[in-house]
């Protein structure tokens, strides 16, 4: 028994491909999560950069404010003196130089600081040229306005720094929470997927193990449901094919055993028939000889009785010869078979069964039917299965005509043997199923066909077709 080779497994459906796909999915998730966390860390780093810049800005404002306040103290003392200072002292000049330097440093943060530096510089230049009281007062007011503006700017920067610090803290906490959340979601999701996958894999392996145990124990009624396309699914399908092959093989073995048993029965019947024919022919010969002697008797009644004895002994001898011919084992080798004569012998043998004496077997052989090169033993075995099966169906239904019509014909290089009857075969019975199954198994090696059909209302037909040239012909 040859079986088709299983199709090659697609690479994308293999367990290795599934494992690589899972690793790739995990890698993509890790890259995506890492990219998201890196983006959030970039935002945090930007906040830190802004905080650093704001802190330097705030520190520079504080230094400038302190320098201006120191100059303001000296200018306030000088402007409040009863006698005006003829010229700005050296300390004030140093304060102004320091203030100019610090305000110039602030311009890198905000160009508007240059306005304060110009206002203070103009007042100082006027004061240097004309160190009168009014110019000292103007210098004091310029310094005071600059100190007030710097104080306001410093407080604003302090508020911004505190707000930015709170935002940085929130973003930092969010990054921490997101990192933990992404790690937890990835771990739970991947773990659940892996657990589900291996649970399904172990379940299918247990199903396969149970089914394989049933196959070994001979319980192979239902094929295993395959829902996978990977190597395990291929193994499941292979086990199903093995189970089907084992069923076919066991069925073939049963059919071979039945054919062998039937052949052995035929051998036993042939031996018994030969012995019976031998034992019957000897007494019949003696009885016939006595009847021949009685025919010479002058009494007419004795002569008539002798004639009847001779007729019955001849009939009994002919029946014994026919029984021996039908029961004689046929060779299994191919030979030229006279299908008409073989059918007649089988019908005679079946007719000896007292259960079928009410059944009329109507033979319509084709006198021009050619000989078939086939196995006489196989065809005889087939006919001896079909005829009793039909006769049993007719015997069970006495309301229908107890007749069987058997015809032979040659058509298109084939020889047809068909049997029509008015019974209904019950295919639900195990004997009928086994008989038809064995009949098909017998005829298949001979390249024949066996067909069942319905004709003429409730009549059924069994048709056997054999190649006229024989089983080995082209």
Buried (B, 14 or more C-beta within 10 A) or exposed (E): EEEEEEEEBEEEBBBEBBEEEBEEEBEEBEEEBEEBBEEBBEBBEEBBEBBEEBBEBBEBBBBBBBBBBBBBEBBBEBBEEEEBBEEBEEEBBBBBEBBBEBBEBBEEBEEEBEEBBEBBBEBBEBBBEEBBBEBBBBBBBBBBBBBEBBBEBBEEBBEBBEEBBEBBEEBBEBBEEBBEEBEEEBEEEBEEEEEEBEEEBEEBEEBBEEBBEBBEEEEBEEBBEBEBEBEBBBBBBEBBBBBEEBBEEEEEEBBEEBBEEBBEEBEEBBEEBBEBBEEBBEEBEEBBEEBEEBBEEEEEEEBEBBEEBBEBBEEBBEBBBBBBBBBBBBEEEBBEBBBBEBBBBBBBBBBEEEEBEEBEBEEEBBEEBBBBBBBBBBBBBBBBBBBBBBBBBBBEEEEBEBBBBBBBBBEEEBBBBBBBBBBBBEEEEEEBEBBBBBBBBBBEEBBBBBEEEEEEEEBBBBBBBBBBBBBEEE
